[in-house]
Amino acid sequence: MVGQDERYFMPEETSEHQSTWIQWPHNYLYGPYYRDDVSPTFVAMTNALQSSEKVNIIAYDETELAYIQNQLELANVPFENLAFLILKTDDVWSRDNGPIFVYDQNSTLHILDWGFNGWGNDTPYELCDVVPQSISSHTGIPLIDLNEIVLEGGAIEHDGHGTMMATRSSVVHESRNPDFTEEEIEEYLSRYLGFDKFIWLDGVYGADITDQHIDGFVKFANDSTIVTMSEEDLEYWLCPPQDIQLLYEASNVNDERYRLEFLPLTQNNVVSTYGNNLGFKGSYVNYYIANEVVVVPTYNDPNDDTAIEIIQRIHPDRSVVGVDVRNLYAYGGMIHCITQQQPVALATNVQRIDSEEISFSIHPNPFSEQSTITLPPRHKCTRMEIMNLHGQLLRLIHIENGENEIFIRSEGLTDGVYVINAYSGIQLMDSQNLVISR
């Protein structure tokens, strides 16, 4: 039973991943050509990701597993960083039906099992709806049942520091959550994902099968940058004028405006590898940020190189890899739609040199305004570092001889999980997680 005061935190996509989950295509929904048409996208994406992190591949059955492994072998994809799970699925969109991973206030990883109804009962969904439960059983990561609320992962974008952006058409609409008000849905999103500020765009119901998921035209590249499109391209994407204005004026929990970066649409309408003109252009915003690479959808279009160049500038610490999604796009999605990140499991403590002389305590933890770090009487600590989950140093605290209490204020820090490292000279002595939850 989840405690009534328990709150959870979903780390941003740029935080360190333990792995990526994908659901491999099969022919049991769309007919005999689907698997062969879209598998090349999955092979190329797997190859791009496996050098950066573990890739967990879900196969429909033993026959499909053999097919997948054969395709990967033919493409000379290394298997060292791949893992396979046999599990029946309806489709490939793991971003929407798969598990969403969050930390609790003790930094323990959990799986959220939101309801999934095939984007408002548009497609079969019963097999995909139970994927989070199966992954929980397989991994041993505890599950939180939230099936009373329908929420697809691609319907939300967030900055990892309390601000969320979504379209009402794909979250609040009666096709998903007819029995809940917007305010009630916000209470769930706040408690289980750690969101404090909600930027709701109206969206357009029926614009596509997802009812205009936010991740088709908006991405938080980091906590200060939103990647989106020009006003002209957003209008092409059917975004209402009021949504464009809200997007362009978006600010974080501290009312600081986000910097905007713009990606083009494809120059031409997308044409599949088998010659089918889809009749519309493609988006590059639906990309996926892994540990060391960024995987970008490409369309054999003149604007592919332009988009990759812009994304490389936005993410200079990662290698940008383009993956052809033309055939997958014919079925309604791109790279972000078929990936789901699993964050690293955070250790509450590291092995200590001498627990009696080095271990420190934090109280209260979580806290909202101020907490106290208490060091043992004969400690050897000379400094403490407060880091975020990206490993960035946020605060450096020098410890005077005989100083046993350190006061930490939340001012200037957003809600979330931080790491406090205690050092004696250059020797790491203790490391614990600090949680701010206002």
C-alpha positions, 0 to 999 in steps of 0.5 A: 500500500502506497502511503498517502504522503509518499511522493515520487519523482520521474528523472528527465530523459537526459539522466543516466539510463540503466537501459532502454526498453523496446517492443519488436514488431511482429505480423500479428496485428498489421499483416504479413509485411509489417515486420519486415517493413519496419524491422530495419528501423529497430535494427539500426536503432538497437545498434545505435543504442547498444554502445551507450547502454543496455537494450532490453528487447521484447519479443512476441514468442520464441519464433519472433525471438529467433527472427530478431536475433537473426536480423541483428546478426545479419547486421553485425550488431553486438549482443553483449549489451542486449537482453531479451524478454518473451512477452506477447504485445499488440504493437511496438509503441513502448513509450506509450504502453510501457513502464514509466520509472520513478524514484520514491523519496528513499531513491528506490526505483519503482514502475508506474503502471498507468492505464492504456486503452489504445489511444482512446480505443482506436487499436487493440491494446489488451496485451500491451496494457499489461507490459508494465506488470510483466516487466515488474515481475521480470525485473523485481522492480516494485509496481504501483498500479495506477490503471484508474488513470489513462496516461501514455508516455508520449503524452507528457514532456517535462524538464526534470525539475517540476514543469510538465507540458501536455495537450488536453486532447491526449490526456484530459479528453473523455476518450482517456479519462472521462471520470476525472477533472483536469485538477484531479489528473494534476494531483496524480501527475504531481504525486507520482511524477513530481510535477508542480507546474502544468502547461496545458496546450489544448491540442487537437483531438483526432489530429492523428491516432495519438490525438496530438501527443506533445512529443511530436512537436515539443521536447525538453532538451534540458532543464532550460531548453525546449526544442520545437518548430517554427510557427509556420511548421506548428500551424502545418502540424495543426497546432492552434494559435493559442497553443503556439503562443503558450509554447513560445512563452513557456516558463519553468517553476521559477517563472524563467522563460525557456530558450527555444530551439527550432527544428524543421519539418522534412522538406518533402512529404514522406515516402516509404521505402516501398514507394507509398507517399504518405501525403504529409511531412515528418517531424525530427522533434521525436528523438531519443536521448540515450547515455552517449548518443541521441537517436534522431528519426530521418526520412531520406529527405534534404532536411535530415542533415540540417536537423542532425546538425542542429540536434548535435549543437543542442547536445554536444556531449552526445553523438547524434545518429540518424535512423530511417523511420519512413516505414514506421512513420507510415504507422504513426510514430518515430524514434521516441515513440518506440523507446522507454528509458529505465533510469539507473538504480540509485544506491542510498549509501556507498561502502564506507571506510569507517562507518563510526567516524564517517557516516552522516545523517540527514534530517528531515529527508525529504524536506521542503525548506531546510534540512540538517546534516549531522556528522559524528563527533570525531569525523574526518570530513573536510568538504561536501558536494551536492550534485544533481543526477547528471553529476553536475556540482551544485554546491560545495561546502567546506567543513571546519574542524569540529563542525558537526552540523551543516544546514542545507536550504532548498533555495535555488534547488528544484524539487527532486533527488540530489546526491551528497558526497562527503570527502576527507581530502580526496577520499570519498567517505560517504554518499547519500541521497537528498530529496527536496519535496515542497 
